[in-house]
Amino acid sequence: MKHAVCLGVDTSNYTTSLALYRASDDTVCQQKRLLPVKEGERGLRQSDALFHHTCQLPALMEALAPRGVTCVAVSDRPREAEGSYMPCFLAGVATARQLAAVLDVPLHVFTHQQGHVAAAVYGAAAKHLFERRFLAFHVSGGTTDALLVEPHPEKVITCRQVAGSLDLKAGQLIDRIGVAMGLGFPAGPALERLALAAGETYSPKPSMEGADCHLSGVENQCRARLENGVPREDVARFCLDSVRVALEEMTARLLSEYGDLPVLYAGGVMSNSILKEAVSARFGGLFAPPALSADNAAGIALLGAMKEDL
């Protein structure tokens, strides 16, 4: 892998992302741009996401200006689970296939979730994890998944879901409550700023089924608080503290089941300082910096370079 220069492409439902990983000096360069969402809306239709990716990819490629590429890697679906599919990834796959063909270099395909985990491993300076089993949480707008990650002779890593939210995902909850309070989409950073200004903290009891959690009830409680005139700051804090206790309980139950494994937290939601500080203090979890926690192509590029060694 020491001479690999991999171009990574990721076109998720939130962000158009390109990254270049150079194995010789273990560096990543990124270019990414959020998909535009109209004020008051909570996301995009897949047809609109596909259109915006198609429009944004050329400018990002020009800004990245990749040189010396020896392989191309791309995410083609959200997860490794059966039936996992979103049309927005077609834009990235089309771009990656064309580039690999023109450059006459190998093309490697991974999932968006594998990329999140790999980016977090890289960002946490914990590449030794690629050689062993560990737990990883992927917490974003589309997932609240706990994964058992293991090395694989062909896929580099596999990510098997061992727990998750049985209804609303953490990012969905945060965005819905944020939009209900008049915040922009995605609402995570603005909701965090409000929560940090709250007059108190909360320790609600999480709704659990084994190591799985329920979050839909939290939305109802937050909306009821808003209707009853509770300050927005306190509603934001209650929302994030509810996510926090659910993640803490999931982690505790999984460590009890699978043993004392390293725990990695990935995904855009886990860049939240309230969540990060709490689970880090309790479990000593590993985290990536915010730029490698939100949607990005860095992990895809890294996995592509590692694939060259398999």
C-alpha positions in Angstrom: 0.0 0.0 0.0 3.0 2.4 0.5 2.7 3.7 -3.1 -1.1 3.7 -3.4 -2.8 7.0 -4.2 -6.5 6.4 -4.0 -9.3 8.7 -5.0 -12.4 8.2 -2.9 -16.0 9.1 -4.0 -19.0 9.3 -1.7 -22.4 10.7 -2.7 -24.6 10.3 0.4 -28.1 11.8 1.1 -26.4 14.8 2.8 -23.1 15.5 1.1 -21.1 15.3 -2.1 -17.6 14.1 -1.0 -14.2 13.5 -2.7 -11.0 12.6 -1.0 -7.4 11.7 -2.0 -5.5 9.3 0.3 -1.7 9.0 -0.2 -0.3 6.0 1.5 3.3 7.2 1.3 2.7 9.9 3.9 -0.6 8.7 5.3 -2.4 11.9 4.4 -5.9 12.8 3.2 -7.1 15.7 1.2 -10.8 16.4 1.0 -13.4 18.4 -0.9 -17.0 18.1 0.1 -20.2 20.1 -0.1 -23.6 19.8 1.6 -26.6 19.2 -0.6 -28.9 22.2 -0.7 -32.1 21.8 1.3 -34.8 24.5 1.2 -35.6 26.3 4.5 -38.1 24.5 6.6 -37.6 21.1 4.9 -36.1 18.0 6.6 -34.2 16.5 3.7 -34.3 15.8 0.0 -36.1 13.5 -2.4 -33.7 11.0 -3.9 -34.2 12.4 -7.4 -33.2 15.9 -6.1 -30.2 14.5 -4.3 -29.0 12.7 -7.4 -29.4 15.9 -9.4 -27.4 18.0 -7.0 -24.6 15.4 -6.7 -24.3 15.4 -10.5 -24.1 19.2 -10.5 -21.6 19.4 -7.6 -19.1 16.6 -8.5 -17.3 18.4 -11.4 -16.4 21.5 -9.3 -15.3 19.4 -6.4 -13.1 17.3 -8.7 -11.5 20.4 -10.1 -10.9 21.8 -6.6 -9.3 18.5 -5.4 -7.2 18.2 -8.6 -6.2 14.6 -8.0 -2.8 13.6 -9.4 -1.0 10.3 -9.6 -4.1 8.2 -8.8 -3.4 4.5 -8.7 -6.9 3.3 -7.8 -10.4 4.6 -7.3 -12.8 3.7 -4.6 -16.5 4.5 -4.2 -19.5 3.8 -1.9 -22.4 2.2 -3.7 -25.0 1.8 -1.0 -25.6 2.7 2.7 -24.8 -0.6 4.5 -23.8 -4.2 3.9 -27.3 -5.3 4.9 -29.5 -7.2 2.3 -31.5 -4.7 0.2 -29.6 -1.7 1.3 -30.0 0.8 -1.5 -30.3 4.6 -2.2 -30.3 6.1 -5.7 -28.1 9.0 -4.5 -25.1 6.7 -4.6 -25.5 6.2 -8.3 -23.9 9.6 -9.0 -20.7 8.6 -7.2 -20.6 5.1 -8.8 -21.0 6.6 -12.3 -18.2 9.1 -11.7 -15.9 6.5 -10.1 -16.4 4.0 -12.9 -15.7 6.6 -15.6 -12.5 7.7 -13.9 -11.2 4.2 -13.3 -11.8 3.4 -16.9 -10.1 6.5 -18.2 -7.1 6.2 -15.9 -6.9 2.4 -16.4 -6.7 1.8 -12.6 -8.6 -0.6 -10.3 -12.0 0.3 -8.9 -12.9 -0.8 -5.4 -16.4 -0.7 -4.0 -17.5 -0.3 -0.4 -20.5 0.8 1.6 -21.0 4.3 3.0 -21.0 2.7 6.5 -17.6 1.0 6.0 -16.3 4.4 4.9 -17.6 6.1 8.1 -15.9 3.5 10.2 -12.6 3.7 8.3 -12.6 7.5 8.5 -13.2 7.5 12.2 -10.4 4.9 12.7 -8.1 7.1 10.7 -9.2 10.3 12.4 -8.7 8.7 15.9 -5.2 7.7 14.9 -6.2 4.1 15.7 -5.4 2.2 12.4 -4.3 -0.8 14.6 -8.1 -1.5 15.0 -8.1 -2.7 11.4 -6.3 -5.8 12.6 -8.8 -6.9 15.3 -12.5 -7.0 16.3 -14.1 -3.9 17.8 -17.4 -2.2 18.3 -18.3 0.8 16.2 -21.3 3.1 16.5 -22.5 4.8 13.3 -24.9 7.5 14.4 -26.2 9.8 11.7 -29.3 11.0 9.9 -30.0 7.6 8.5 -28.5 5.2 11.1 -28.2 4.6 14.8 -26.3 1.4 14.4 -24.0 -0.5 16.7 -21.6 -2.6 14.5 -19.3 -5.5 15.2 -16.4 -4.7 13.0 -13.9 -7.4 12.0 -11.0 -7.7 9.5 -11.8 -9.4 6.2 -9.4 -10.9 3.7 -11.3 -9.4 0.7 -13.4 -6.5 2.0 -10.8 -5.1 4.4 -13.4 -4.9 7.1 -17.0 -6.2 7.6 -19.6 -4.3 9.6 -22.3 -6.5 11.1 -25.1 -4.7 12.9 -25.6 -6.0 16.5 -28.0 -3.3 17.8 -29.7 -0.1 16.7 -32.7 2.1 17.0 -35.9 0.3 16.3 -37.7 3.4 15.0 -36.5 6.9 14.7 -32.8 7.4 14.1 -30.8 9.8 16.2 -30.1 12.2 13.4 -33.7 12.2 12.3 -34.8 13.0 15.8 -32.3 15.9 16.1 -33.3 17.3 12.7 -37.0 17.0 13.3 -36.8 18.8 16.7 -34.4 21.4 15.2 -36.7 22.2 12.3 -39.7 22.3 14.6 -37.8 25.1 16.5 -37.0 27.0 13.3 -33.5 25.8 12.8 -31.9 25.0 9.4 -31.4 21.5 8.1 -29.3 19.6 9.0 -30.0 20.9 12.5 -27.3 19.2 14.6 -24.7 22.1 15.1 -27.4 24.7 15.9 -29.3 22.4 18.3 -26.0 21.7 20.1 -25.4 25.4 20.5 -28.9 25.8 22.0 -28.4 22.8 24.3 -25.1 24.1 25.7 -26.9 27.3 26.8 -29.6 25.3 28.7 -30.3 26.0 32.3 -30.2 22.3 33.3 -29.2 18.8 32.2 -31.4 15.7 32.0 -31.1 12.0 32.7 -34.2 10.4 31.2 -34.6 6.7 31.3 -33.9 5.2 27.8 -36.5 2.9 26.1 -34.7 -0.3 25.4 -35.3 -3.8 24.0 -32.1 -5.7 24.7 -29.3 -3.6 23.3 -31.7 -1.9 20.8 -33.3 1.4 21.6 -36.5 3.4 20.8 -36.2 7.1 20.0 -39.7 8.0 18.6 -41.0 8.7 22.1 -38.4 11.3 22.6 -39.7 13.3 19.6 -43.2 13.3 21.2 -41.8 14.5 24.5 -39.8 17.2 22.9 -42.8 18.5 20.9 -44.9 18.4 24.1 -42.3 20.5 25.9 -42.3 23.1 23.0 -46.1 23.3 23.1 -46.0 23.9 26.8 -43.6 26.8 26.5 -40.4 25.2 27.7 -37.5 27.3 26.5 -35.9 26.1 23.3 -32.5 25.6 25.0 -34.0 23.2 27.5 -35.8 21.3 24.8 -32.6 21.0 22.8 -30.8 19.7 25.9 -33.5 17.2 26.7 -33.3 15.9 23.1 -29.6 15.4 23.2 -29.5 14.0 26.7 -32.1 11.5 25.6 -29.9 10.4 22.7 -26.9 10.3 25.1 -28.5 7.9 27.6 -29.7 5.6 24.8 -26.2 5.4 23.4 -24.7 4.9 26.8 -27.1 2.0 27.6 -26.5 0.4 24.2 -22.8 0.5 24.7 -23.0 -0.9 28.2 -25.2 -3.8 27.1 -23.0 -4.7 24.1 -19.8 -4.6 26.1 -21.5 -7.0 28.6 -22.4 -9.3 25.7 -19.2 -9.2 23.6 -16.6 -8.5 26.2 -14.1 -5.7 26.7 -13.7 -4.5 23.1 -12.5 -1.1 21.9 -15.4 1.1 21.0 -15.3 3.6 18.2 -18.0 6.3 17.6 -18.5 7.5 14.0 -21.1 9.5 12.0 -22.1 13.1 12.0 -24.2 13.0 15.2 -21.1 11.8 17.2 -19.3 15.1 16.5 -21.7 16.6 19.1 -19.6 17.7 22.1 -22.3 16.7 24.6 -22.5 13.1 23.4 -18.8 12.8 22.8 -17.7 14.0 26.3 -20.3 11.7 28.0 -19.5 8.4 26.3 -15.7 9.2 26.3 -15.7 9.7 30.0 -17.7 6.5 30.7 -16.3 4.1 28.1 -13.1 5.6 26.9 -14.4 5.6 23.3 -12.4 6.6 20.3 -13.6 9.5 18.1 -12.7 11.2 14.9 -12.4 14.9 14.5 -15.7 16.6 13.2 -14.4 16.7 9.6 -14.0 12.9 9.6 -17.2 12.2 11.6 -19.7 13.8 9.2 -20.2 12.3 5.8 -16.9 12.2 3.9 -15.0 10.2 1.3 -11.8 9.9 3.3 -12.6 6.5 4.7 -13.5 5.2 1.2 -10.2 6.4 -0.1 -8.3 4.8 2.8 -10.1 1.5 2.3 -9.4 1.6 -1.4 -5.7 2.0 -0.7 -5.8 -0.8 1.8 -7.6 -3.1 -0.7 -4.6 -2.8 -2.9 -2.6 -4.7 -0.3 -5.1 -7.6 0.0 
